[in-house]
Amino acid sequence: MTLVNRLCAAAALVIICASTPVLAQQPPERQSEYVPVDSLPQQEQIRAAPLLVGAYVFVLAAFFVYLTSVARRLQKVQREIERLEVDMKRSGRG
């Protein structure tokens, strides 16, 4: 497996493990009318900040992994081009 495949598999495993407790909860009873957030009990309110920060961390980490992957591939191509230039000069084609 390549590094990117391993990281994708690890990210999928983390997401599955993190979502399991959420999926295992009992669904709440249906409401018959609109209830303002201020009137809900504290335990039923979801804080948005941790979810937002988690989403940004995940996206930035994925972006960093992608940039690292592209940089490594570009270095590999650059080394190959340099090697080919040296081979062409040796053979007298360049």
WOTA-V240345 format. One record per backbone hydrogen bond with DSSP energy under -1.0 kcal/mol. CO is the residue of the C=O (numbers start at 1). NH is the residue of the N-H. E is the energy in kcal/mol with one decimal. If there is no record, write none. Layout:
co=CO nh=NH e=E
co=CO nh=NH e=E
This chain:
co=2 nh=6 e=-2.3
co=3 nh=7 e=-2.5
co=4 nh=8 e=-2.5
co=5 nh=9 e=-2.4
co=6 nh=10 e=-2.4
co=7 nh=11 e=-2.5
co=8 nh=12 e=-2.4
co=9 nh=13 e=-2.2
co=10 nh=14 e=-2.3
co=11 nh=15 e=-2.4
co=12 nh=16 e=-2.4
co=13 nh=17 e=-2.6
co=14 nh=18 e=-2.4
co=15 nh=19 e=-2.0
co=16 nh=20 e=-1.1
co=19 nh=23 e=-2.4
co=20 nh=24 e=-1.7
co=36 nh=39 e=-1.1
co=37 nh=40 e=-1.3
co=41 nh=44 e=-1.4
co=42 nh=45 e=-1.2
co=48 nh=52 e=-2.7
co=49 nh=53 e=-2.8
co=50 nh=54 e=-2.3
co=51 nh=55 e=-2.2
co=52 nh=56 e=-2.4
co=53 nh=57 e=-2.6
co=54 nh=58 e=-2.4
co=55 nh=59 e=-2.5
co=56 nh=60 e=-2.7
co=57 nh=61 e=-2.5
co=58 nh=62 e=-2.4
co=59 nh=63 e=-2.4
co=60 nh=64 e=-2.5
co=61 nh=65 e=-2.4
co=62 nh=66 e=-2.3
co=63 nh=67 e=-2.7
co=64 nh=68 e=-2.4
co=65 nh=69 e=-2.2
co=66 nh=70 e=-2.5
co=67 nh=71 e=-2.6
co=68 nh=72 e=-2.2
co=69 nh=73 e=-2.1
co=70 nh=74 e=-2.4
co=71 nh=75 e=-2.2
co=72 nh=76 e=-2.1
co=73 nh=77 e=-2.2
co=74 nh=78 e=-2.6
co=75 nh=79 e=-2.4
co=76 nh=80 e=-2.0
co=77 nh=81 e=-2.5
co=78 nh=82 e=-2.4
co=79 nh=83 e=-2.3
co=80 nh=84 e=-2.4
co=81 nh=85 e=-2.4
co=82 nh=86 e=-2.1
co=83 nh=87 e=-2.3
co=84 nh=88 e=-2.4
co=85 nh=89 e=-2.1
co=86 nh=90 e=-2.1
co=87 nh=91 e=-1.9
co=88 nh=93 e=-1.8
co=88 nh=94 e=-1.2
